[in-house]
Amino acid sequence: MKALALVDAPEHVCCRYRLRAFEPALAEAGWSLTLRALARGAFRRWFQFAQAAEFDTVLLQRRLLPGWQLSALRKRARHLVFDFDDAVLYRDSYDPRGPHCRKRVVRFARTVQFADTVIAGNDFLADCALRAGARPERVRVIPTCVATEQYRPRGSDANRDATRLDLVWIGSSSTLQGLEQQRPLWERLGREVPGIRLRVICDRFPTFAAIPVVEVPWNAATETAELAAGDVGVTWIPDDLWSRGKCGLKTLQYQAAGLPVIANPVGVHNEMVVPGVTGLLAATDDEWVEAAKRLRNDPGLRSRMGVGARSSVESGYSVGAWAETFVAAIAESGSTNSTRSASTAGRRAQAERESRPHRGPSRKSFDSERIGR
């Protein structure tokens, strides 16, 4: 059996974590996966869509095609899957035009209605698809997952400098602007929490006056070790429609590295961070300062939360826990017997989620009347 994935680029972070991570599970189930960047230009794209007829399943990731292109792909794809891990029907948080875009809404609705299977990265995104006209039985929630075996949790704090606390943030230039917009928060942390530093793993780096920044150039070969070199993972996202669709990759990477997490209570942060168990949620600057002080002064608490965080990601957000569900979605199967799960915990996590295709319209932060505007 052959699957074709049309993506932004094979090395794009979404492709790496949501598709390539499951390639071994697909191969074990008898599937080959071909990754191709969506062609540029009408002629090249038309030719690419014609080739789609050679595959058993075609997966379109994130892209919202013009009507004629989507129709052309739909005619040639035996089984069409749409996978998305961002609120692509909206503009992003930093677009000066605001989140609402009628063209995006129309294309998104047409895409989720045409697809045989819709794979949403979280419940908020699944609700978006349902409200746009996707058939409930076709919608599956599969979170962004990490291959936890590739992360070595940080070791004991016994040999660490007790007077220092290294917050770690990982991301790209495009998401760094979110960190920079919270400049007053990081400056305050630098003034009020002795020994604190901000360890930034990225391709460019911010400059702050009150908090030292440890610049760590991102490298695929070293990112897991660089994460584990920190003490606490941090993530902050705006409370808006785009951010509520985020799938929390930063948080998952911190947890896989055995780090407790401080995050603001927006979107999936509320699900991934269990206060006092895997990290702390902080809504205000005062709460952020209190959280940082608490973790700085209690290395044992950091260690316990790090263990809890690692356990949480292994059971709920690991590639092994979701492999069967992903293969079933690609294979147009409602069962999860097409491949073996990597762990008993993974089977339990799947059973809880597969008892329903999605959790239904549960997002109190989602304004259902605005989706069509």
VOKEGU-462612 format. One record per residue (C-alpha): chain; x, y, z. Coordinates in steps of 0.05 Angstrom, whole numbers, padded with zeros to 5 digits. Layout:
% VOKEGU-462612
<site chaine="A" east="X" north="Y" up="Z"/>
...
This chain:
% VOKEGU-462612
<site chaine="A" east="00000" north="00000" up="00000"/>
<site chaine="A" east="00026" north="00069" up="-00018"/>
<site chaine="A" east="00013" north="00136" up="00014"/>
<site chaine="A" east="00031" north="00204" up="-00015"/>
<site chaine="A" east="00038" north="00265" up="00030"/>
<site chaine="A" east="00035" north="00335" up="00000"/>
<site chaine="A" east="00070" north="00381" up="00049"/>
<site chaine="A" east="00102" north="00449" up="00054"/>
<site chaine="A" east="00171" north="00416" up="00055"/>
<site chaine="A" east="00195" north="00347" up="00078"/>
<site chaine="A" east="00240" north="00382" up="00130"/>
<site chaine="A" east="00184" north="00428" up="00156"/>
<site chaine="A" east="00173" north="00418" up="00230"/>
<site chaine="A" east="00100" north="00397" up="00219"/>
<site chaine="A" east="00120" north="00344" up="00170"/>
<site chaine="A" east="00176" north="00318" up="00215"/>
<site chaine="A" east="00132" north="00311" up="00277"/>
<site chaine="A" east="00065" north="00293" up="00248"/>
<site chaine="A" east="00084" north="00249" up="00188"/>
<site chaine="A" east="00156" north="00226" up="00186"/>
<site chaine="A" east="00154" north="00206" up="00259"/>
<site chaine="A" east="00102" north="00153" up="00241"/>
<site chaine="A" east="00138" north="00127" up="00180"/>
<site chaine="A" east="00166" north="00065" up="00217"/>
<site chaine="A" east="00095" north="00047" up="00241"/>
<site chaine="A" east="00069" north="00054" up="00170"/>
<site chaine="A" east="00124" north="00010" up="00143"/>
<site chaine="A" east="00109" north="-00043" up="00196"/>
<site chaine="A" east="00036" north="-00042" up="00174"/>
<site chaine="A" east="00056" north="-00052" up="00101"/>
<site chaine="A" east="00054" north="00020" up="00077"/>
<site chaine="A" east="00105" north="00062" up="00041"/>
<site chaine="A" east="00104" north="00138" up="00051"/>
<site chaine="A" east="00125" north="00186" up="-00003"/>
<site chaine="A" east="00135" north="00258" up="00019"/>
<site chaine="A" east="00132" north="00313" up="-00034"/>
<site chaine="A" east="00133" north="00388" up="-00027"/>
<site chaine="A" east="00070" north="00417" up="-00058"/>
<site chaine="A" east="00091" north="00440" up="-00127"/>
<site chaine="A" east="00092" north="00514" up="-00145"/>
<site chaine="A" east="00057" north="00538" up="-00208"/>
<site chaine="A" east="-00010" north="00515" up="-00237"/>
<site chaine="A" east="00020" north="00468" up="-00289"/>
<site chaine="A" east="00068" north="00433" up="-00242"/>
<site chaine="A" east="00015" north="00426" up="-00189"/>
<site chaine="A" east="-00035" north="00397" up="-00239"/>
<site chaine="A" east="00017" north="00345" up="-00260"/>
<site chaine="A" east="00031" north="00329" up="-00187"/>
<site chaine="A" east="-00044" north="00318" up="-00174"/>
<site chaine="A" east="-00047" north="00272" up="-00234"/>
<site chaine="A" east="00006" north="00228" up="-00202"/>
<site chaine="A" east="-00036" north="00223" up="-00139"/>
<site chaine="A" east="-00079" north="00171" up="-00174"/>
<site chaine="A" east="-00020" north="00122" up="-00167"/>
<site chaine="A" east="-00027" north="00121" up="-00091"/>
<site chaine="A" east="-00077" north="00087" up="-00044"/>
<site chaine="A" east="-00080" north="00148" up="00002"/>
<site chaine="A" east="-00063" north="00220" up="-00009"/>
<site chaine="A" east="-00051" north="00265" up="00052"/>
<site chaine="A" east="-00054" north="00340" up="00044"/>
<site chaine="A" east="-00021" north="00374" up="00103"/>
<site chaine="A" east="-00043" north="00444" up="00126"/>
<site chaine="A" east="-00049" north="00475" up="00057"/>
<site chaine="A" east="-00115" north="00507" up="00035"/>
<site chaine="A" east="-00119" north="00500" up="-00040"/>
<site chaine="A" east="-00159" north="00542" up="-00089"/>
<site chaine="A" east="-00224" north="00510" up="-00108"/>
<site chaine="A" east="-00203" north="00483" up="-00176"/>
<site chaine="A" east="-00140" north="00452" up="-00148"/>
<site chaine="A" east="-00176" north="00419" up="-00090"/>
<site chaine="A" east="-00227" north="00391" up="-00140"/>
<site chaine="A" east="-00171" north="00364" up="-00184"/>
<site chaine="A" east="-00138" north="00330" up="-00126"/>
<site chaine="A" east="-00203" north="00303" up="-00100"/>
<site chaine="A" east="-00219" north="00270" up="-00167"/>
<site chaine="A" east="-00152" north="00234" up="-00169"/>
<site chaine="A" east="-00144" north="00214" up="-00096"/>
<site chaine="A" east="-00175" north="00147" up="-00078"/>
<site chaine="A" east="-00174" north="00166" up="-00004"/>
<site chaine="A" east="-00160" north="00239" up="00014"/>
<site chaine="A" east="-00135" north="00257" up="00084"/>
<site chaine="A" east="-00128" north="00328" up="00109"/>
<site chaine="A" east="-00081" north="00338" up="00168"/>
<site chaine="A" east="-00074" north="00404" up="00204"/>
<site chaine="A" east="-00041" north="00426" up="00269"/>
<site chaine="A" east="-00055" north="00501" up="00266"/>
<site chaine="A" east="-00119" north="00542" up="00261"/>
<site chaine="A" east="-00106" north="00552" up="00187"/>
<site chaine="A" east="-00175" north="00582" up="00176"/>
<site chaine="A" east="-00149" north="00644" up="00214"/>
<site chaine="A" east="-00090" north="00689" up="00204"/>
<site chaine="A" east="-00035" north="00682" up="00255"/>
<site chaine="A" east="-00029" north="00721" up="00320"/>
<site chaine="A" east="00019" north="00773" up="00292"/>
<site chaine="A" east="-00016" north="00791" up="00227"/>
<site chaine="A" east="-00035" north="00865" up="00230"/>
<site chaine="A" east="-00099" north="00851" up="00190"/>
<site chaine="A" east="-00128" north="00810" up="00247"/>
<site chaine="A" east="-00148" north="00736" up="00250"/>
<site chaine="A" east="-00210" north="00734" up="00206"/>
<site chaine="A" east="-00203" north="00720" up="00131"/>
<site chaine="A" east="-00262" north="00700" up="00089"/>
<site chaine="A" east="-00219" north="00666" up="00036"/>
<site chaine="A" east="-00187" north="00622" up="00088"/>
<site chaine="A" east="-00255" north="00604" up="00118"/>
<site chaine="A" east="-00284" north="00585" up="00050"/>
<site chaine="A" east="-00223" north="00543" up="00030"/>
<site chaine="A" east="-00220" north="00509" up="00098"/>
<site chaine="A" east="-00294" north="00490" up="00096"/>
<site chaine="A" east="-00288" north="00462" up="00026"/>
<site chaine="A" east="-00226" north="00422" up="00046"/>
<site chaine="A" east="-00255" north="00389" up="00108"/>
<site chaine="A" east="-00319" north="00374" up="00070"/>
<site chaine="A" east="-00282" north="00342" up="00012"/>
<site chaine="A" east="-00234" north="00300" up="00054"/>
<site chaine="A" east="-00249" north="00227" up="00070"/>
<site chaine="A" east="-00212" north="00235" up="00136"/>
<site chaine="A" east="-00195" north="00298" up="00174"/>
<site chaine="A" east="-00138" north="00293" up="00225"/>
<site chaine="A" east="-00139" north="00351" up="00274"/>
<site chaine="A" east="-00083" north="00364" up="00323"/>
<site chaine="A" east="-00128" north="00380" up="00382"/>
<site chaine="A" east="-00201" north="00386" up="00402"/>
<site chaine="A" east="-00205" north="00460" up="00385"/>
<site chaine="A" east="-00184" north="00445" up="00313"/>
<site chaine="A" east="-00232" north="00387" up="00309"/>
<site chaine="A" east="-00288" north="00433" up="00330"/>
<site chaine="A" east="-00268" north="00482" up="00276"/>
<site chaine="A" east="-00273" north="00426" up="00224"/>
<site chaine="A" east="-00341" north="00404" up="00250"/>
<site chaine="A" east="-00369" north="00474" up="00250"/>
<site chaine="A" east="-00343" north="00483" up="00179"/>
<site chaine="A" east="-00384" north="00422" up="00155"/>
<site chaine="A" east="-00338" north="00362" up="00164"/>
<site chaine="A" east="-00377" north="00298" up="00178"/>
<site chaine="A" east="-00366" north="00277" up="00251"/>
<site chaine="A" east="-00349" north="00205" up="00234"/>
<site chaine="A" east="-00292" north="00229" up="00190"/>
<site chaine="A" east="-00257" north="00273" up="00242"/>
<site chaine="A" east="-00200" north="00244" up="00283"/>
<site chaine="A" east="-00160" north="00279" up="00337"/>
<site chaine="A" east="-00086" north="00259" up="00335"/>
<site chaine="A" east="-00041" north="00305" up="00375"/>
<site chaine="A" east="00028" north="00326" up="00353"/>
<site chaine="A" east="00073" north="00272" up="00382"/>
<site chaine="A" east="00146" north="00265" up="00401"/>
<site chaine="A" east="00191" north="00204" up="00396"/>
<site chaine="A" east="00208" north="00202" up="00470"/>
<site chaine="A" east="00262" north="00150" up="00460"/>
<site chaine="A" east="00303" north="00204" up="00425"/>
<site chaine="A" east="00303" north="00247" up="00488"/>
<site chaine="A" east="00348" north="00232" up="00547"/>
<site chaine="A" east="00317" north="00263" up="00609"/>
<site chaine="A" east="00361" north="00309" up="00648"/>
<site chaine="A" east="00401" north="00278" up="00704"/>
<site chaine="A" east="00404" north="00292" up="00778"/>
<site chaine="A" east="00410" north="00363" up="00805"/>
<site chaine="A" east="00463" north="00340" up="00854"/>
<site chaine="A" east="00521" north="00370" up="00814"/>
<site chaine="A" east="00485" north="00432" up="00790"/>
<site chaine="A" east="00496" north="00503" up="00814"/>
<site chaine="A" east="00442" north="00513" up="00866"/>
<site chaine="A" east="00446" north="00589" up="00859"/>
<site chaine="A" east="00425" north="00587" up="00785"/>
<site chaine="A" east="00360" north="00573" up="00749"/>
<site chaine="A" east="00362" north="00565" up="00673"/>
<site chaine="A" east="00295" north="00575" up="00639"/>
<site chaine="A" east="00297" north="00544" up="00569"/>
<site chaine="A" east="00257" north="00565" up="00508"/>
<site chaine="A" east="00260" north="00531" up="00440"/>
<site chaine="A" east="00230" north="00556" up="00375"/>
<site chaine="A" east="00241" north="00589" up="00308"/>
<site chaine="A" east="00248" north="00661" up="00286"/>
<site chaine="A" east="00174" north="00664" up="00270"/>
<site chaine="A" east="00154" north="00645" up="00341"/>
<site chaine="A" east="00209" north="00685" up="00375"/>
<site chaine="A" east="00167" north="00748" up="00367"/>
<site chaine="A" east="00119" north="00720" up="00418"/>
<site chaine="A" east="00176" north="00715" up="00468"/>
<site chaine="A" east="00199" north="00785" up="00451"/>
<site chaine="A" east="00130" north="00814" up="00461"/>
<site chaine="A" east="00133" north="00792" up="00533"/>
<site chaine="A" east="00196" north="00832" up="00546"/>
<site chaine="A" east="00169" north="00865" up="00610"/>
<site chaine="A" east="00157" north="00795" up="00640"/>
<site chaine="A" east="00227" north="00769" up="00625"/>
<site chaine="A" east="00259" north="00833" up="00650"/>
<site chaine="A" east="00220" north="00828" up="00715"/>
<site chaine="A" east="00240" north="00756" up="00724"/>
<site chaine="A" east="00312" north="00777" up="00715"/>
<site chaine="A" east="00306" north="00831" up="00768"/>
<site chaine="A" east="00267" north="00791" up="00820"/>
<site chaine="A" east="00293" north="00719" up="00815"/>
<site chaine="A" east="00367" north="00714" up="00834"/>
<site chaine="A" east="00411" north="00672" up="00788"/>
<site chaine="A" east="00359" north="00665" up="00733"/>
<site chaine="A" east="00379" north="00660" up="00660"/>
<site chaine="A" east="00341" north="00649" up="00595"/>
<site chaine="A" east="00369" north="00594" up="00552"/>
<site chaine="A" east="00344" north="00606" up="00480"/>
<site chaine="A" east="00350" north="00551" up="00428"/>
<site chaine="A" east="00336" north="00584" up="00361"/>
<site chaine="A" east="00365" north="00612" up="00297"/>
<site chaine="A" east="00365" north="00683" up="00324"/>
<site chaine="A" east="00366" north="00711" up="00394"/>
<site chaine="A" east="00333" north="00767" up="00434"/>
<site chaine="A" east="00370" north="00817" up="00478"/>
<site chaine="A" east="00344" north="00835" up="00547"/>
<site chaine="A" east="00373" north="00884" up="00597"/>
<site chaine="A" east="00357" north="00849" up="00663"/>
<site chaine="A" east="00360" north="00774" up="00647"/>
<site chaine="A" east="00421" north="00741" up="00615"/>
<site chaine="A" east="00407" north="00704" up="00550"/>
<site chaine="A" east="00446" north="00640" up="00536"/>
<site chaine="A" east="00448" north="00634" up="00460"/>
<site chaine="A" east="00443" north="00563" up="00435"/>
<site chaine="A" east="00441" north="00556" up="00358"/>
<site chaine="A" east="00388" north="00504" up="00340"/>
<site chaine="A" east="00415" north="00439" up="00312"/>
<site chaine="A" east="00374" north="00377" up="00300"/>
<site chaine="A" east="00431" north="00333" up="00325"/>
<site chaine="A" east="00439" north="00369" up="00392"/>
<site chaine="A" east="00370" north="00399" up="00408"/>
<site chaine="A" east="00350" north="00344" up="00457"/>
<site chaine="A" east="00415" north="00349" up="00496"/>
<site chaine="A" east="00410" north="00425" up="00497"/>
<site chaine="A" east="00339" north="00421" up="00524"/>
<site chaine="A" east="00360" north="00375" up="00580"/>
<site chaine="A" east="00415" north="00424" up="00599"/>
<site chaine="A" east="00362" north="00472" up="00624"/>
<site chaine="A" east="00323" north="00470" up="00689"/>
<site chaine="A" east="00252" north="00492" up="00670"/>
<site chaine="A" east="00218" north="00497" up="00602"/>
<site chaine="A" east="00178" north="00560" up="00589"/>
<site chaine="A" east="00125" north="00577" up="00537"/>
<site chaine="A" east="00077" north="00635" up="00530"/>
<site chaine="A" east="00025" north="00644" up="00474"/>
<site chaine="A" east="-00027" north="00699" up="00463"/>
<site chaine="A" east="-00098" north="00685" up="00482"/>
<site chaine="A" east="-00128" north="00688" up="00412"/>
<site chaine="A" east="-00160" north="00643" up="00360"/>
<site chaine="A" east="-00095" north="00625" up="00326"/>
<site chaine="A" east="-00060" north="00606" up="00390"/>
<site chaine="A" east="-00118" north="00564" up="00415"/>
<site chaine="A" east="-00105" north="00519" up="00355"/>
<site chaine="A" east="-00031" north="00508" up="00373"/>
<site chaine="A" east="-00011" north="00437" up="00390"/>
<site chaine="A" east="00041" north="00451" up="00443"/>
<site chaine="A" east="00104" north="00423" up="00412"/>
<site chaine="A" east="00149" north="00465" up="00456"/>
<site chaine="A" east="00115" north="00438" up="00519"/>
<site chaine="A" east="00121" north="00366" up="00494"/>
<site chaine="A" east="00195" north="00374" up="00480"/>
<site chaine="A" east="00208" north="00402" up="00549"/>
<site chaine="A" east="00169" north="00345" up="00581"/>
<site chaine="A" east="00204" north="00293" up="00539"/>
<site chaine="A" east="00270" north="00321" up="00564"/>
<site chaine="A" east="00245" north="00312" up="00636"/>
<site chaine="A" east="00235" north="00386" up="00651"/>
<site chaine="A" east="00179" north="00418" up="00690"/>
<site chaine="A" east="00142" north="00471" up="00650"/>
<site chaine="A" east="00117" north="00541" up="00666"/>
<site chaine="A" east="00063" north="00563" up="00616"/>
<site chaine="A" east="00005" north="00611" up="00611"/>
<site chaine="A" east="-00063" north="00577" up="00614"/>
<site chaine="A" east="-00083" north="00583" up="00541"/>
<site chaine="A" east="-00105" north="00527" up="00494"/>
<site chaine="A" east="-00071" north="00460" up="00501"/>
<site chaine="A" east="-00027" north="00486" up="00558"/>
<site chaine="A" east="-00087" north="00472" up="00603"/>
<site chaine="A" east="-00086" north="00399" up="00582"/>
<site chaine="A" east="-00011" north="00387" up="00580"/>
<site chaine="A" east="00011" north="00422" up="00643"/>
<site chaine="A" east="-00018" north="00393" up="00707"/>
<site chaine="A" east="-00004" north="00444" up="00762"/>
<site chaine="A" east="00041" north="00416" up="00816"/>
<site chaine="A" east="00051" north="00350" up="00778"/>
<site chaine="A" east="00084" north="00367" up="00711"/>
<site chaine="A" east="00094" north="00441" up="00718"/>
<site chaine="A" east="00059" north="00506" up="00736"/>
<site chaine="A" east="00008" north="00550" up="00700"/>
<site chaine="A" east="00017" north="00625" up="00708"/>
<site chaine="A" east="-00033" north="00675" up="00681"/>
<site chaine="A" east="-00004" north="00740" up="00708"/>
<site chaine="A" east="00066" north="00767" up="00715"/>
<site chaine="A" east="00061" north="00760" up="00791"/>
<site chaine="A" east="00044" north="00686" up="00782"/>
<site chaine="A" east="00104" north="00677" up="00734"/>
<site chaine="A" east="00151" north="00708" up="00785"/>
<site chaine="A" east="00122" north="00664" up="00841"/>
<site chaine="A" east="00128" north="00601" up="00798"/>
<site chaine="A" east="00200" north="00616" up="00780"/>
<site chaine="A" east="00219" north="00630" up="00852"/>
<site chaine="A" east="00185" north="00566" up="00875"/>
<site chaine="A" east="00222" north="00523" up="00826"/>
<site chaine="A" east="00288" north="00558" up="00837"/>
<site chaine="A" east="00284" north="00546" up="00912"/>
<site chaine="A" east="00262" north="00473" up="00909"/>
<site chaine="A" east="00306" north="00428" up="00866"/>
<site chaine="A" east="00269" north="00367" up="00892"/>
<site chaine="A" east="00203" north="00395" up="00866"/>
<site chaine="A" east="00235" north="00408" up="00798"/>
<site chaine="A" east="00259" north="00337" up="00796"/>
<site chaine="A" east="00192" north="00307" up="00815"/>
<site chaine="A" east="00155" north="00349" up="00765"/>
<site chaine="A" east="00206" north="00331" up="00711"/>
<site chaine="A" east="00193" north="00257" up="00724"/>
<site chaine="A" east="00118" north="00270" up="00721"/>
<site chaine="A" east="00125" north="00309" up="00657"/>
<site chaine="A" east="00164" north="00254" up="00623"/>
<site chaine="A" east="00113" north="00202" up="00644"/>
<site chaine="A" east="00056" north="00246" up="00619"/>
<site chaine="A" east="00085" north="00255" up="00549"/>
<site chaine="A" east="00103" north="00181" up="00544"/>
<site chaine="A" east="00032" north="00158" up="00558"/>
<site chaine="A" east="-00008" north="00214" up="00523"/>
<site chaine="A" east="00034" north="00247" up="00469"/>
<site chaine="A" east="00087" north="00198" up="00446"/>
<site chaine="A" east="00093" north="00169" up="00376"/>
<site chaine="A" east="00087" north="00099" up="00405"/>
<site chaine="A" east="00021" north="00116" up="00440"/>
<site chaine="A" east="-00011" north="00141" up="00375"/>
<site chaine="A" east="00020" north="00098" up="00321"/>
<site chaine="A" east="-00039" north="00051" up="00313"/>
<site chaine="A" east="-00089" north="00108" up="00309"/>
<site chaine="A" east="-00048" north="00144" up="00256"/>
<site chaine="A" east="-00040" north="00082" up="00213"/>
<site chaine="A" east="-00115" north="00069" up="00218"/>
<site chaine="A" east="-00131" north="00139" up="00195"/>
<site chaine="A" east="-00085" north="00133" up="00135"/>
<site chaine="A" east="-00112" north="00064" up="00118"/>
<site chaine="A" east="-00185" north="00087" up="00122"/>
<site chaine="A" east="-00199" north="00039" up="00179"/>
<site chaine="A" east="-00239" north="00050" up="00241"/>
<site chaine="A" east="-00200" north="-00003" up="00278"/>
<site chaine="A" east="-00131" north="00003" up="00308"/>
<site chaine="A" east="-00107" north="-00068" up="00294"/>
<site chaine="A" east="-00066" north="-00050" up="00233"/>
<site chaine="A" east="-00003" north="-00040" up="00274"/>
<site chaine="A" east="00021" north="-00055" up="00344"/>
<site chaine="A" east="00024" north="-00003" up="00399"/>
<site chaine="A" east="00091" north="00009" up="00431"/>
<site chaine="A" east="00064" north="00006" up="00502"/>
<site chaine="A" east="00007" north="-00014" up="00546"/>
<site chaine="A" east="00000" north="00059" up="00567"/>
<site chaine="A" east="-00006" north="00077" up="00494"/>
<site chaine="A" east="-00063" north="00028" up="00486"/>
<site chaine="A" east="-00100" north="00059" up="00544"/>
<site chaine="A" east="-00090" north="00129" up="00517"/>
<site chaine="A" east="-00117" north="00107" up="00449"/>
<site chaine="A" east="-00176" north="00072" up="00480"/>
<site chaine="A" east="-00196" north="00134" up="00517"/>
<site chaine="A" east="-00193" north="00177" up="00454"/>
<site chaine="A" east="-00220" north="00127" up="00404"/>
<site chaine="A" east="-00284" north="00117" up="00443"/>
<site chaine="A" east="-00304" north="00179" up="00404"/>
<site chaine="A" east="-00276" north="00212" up="00342"/>
<site chaine="A" east="-00269" north="00278" up="00380"/>
<site chaine="A" east="-00292" north="00308" up="00445"/>
<site chaine="A" east="-00343" north="00353" up="00413"/>
<site chaine="A" east="-00354" north="00427" up="00420"/>
<site chaine="A" east="-00322" north="00436" up="00489"/>
<site chaine="A" east="-00279" north="00497" up="00479"/>
<site chaine="A" east="-00305" north="00553" up="00522"/>
<site chaine="A" east="-00255" north="00599" up="00487"/>
<site chaine="A" east="-00283" north="00584" up="00418"/>
<site chaine="A" east="-00332" north="00635" up="00389"/>
<site chaine="A" east="-00374" north="00592" up="00342"/>
<site chaine="A" east="-00409" north="00652" up="00312"/>
<site chaine="A" east="-00345" north="00683" up="00287"/>
<site chaine="A" east="-00319" north="00624" up="00246"/>
<site chaine="A" east="-00357" north="00644" up="00183"/>
<site chaine="A" east="-00342" north="00718" up="00186"/>
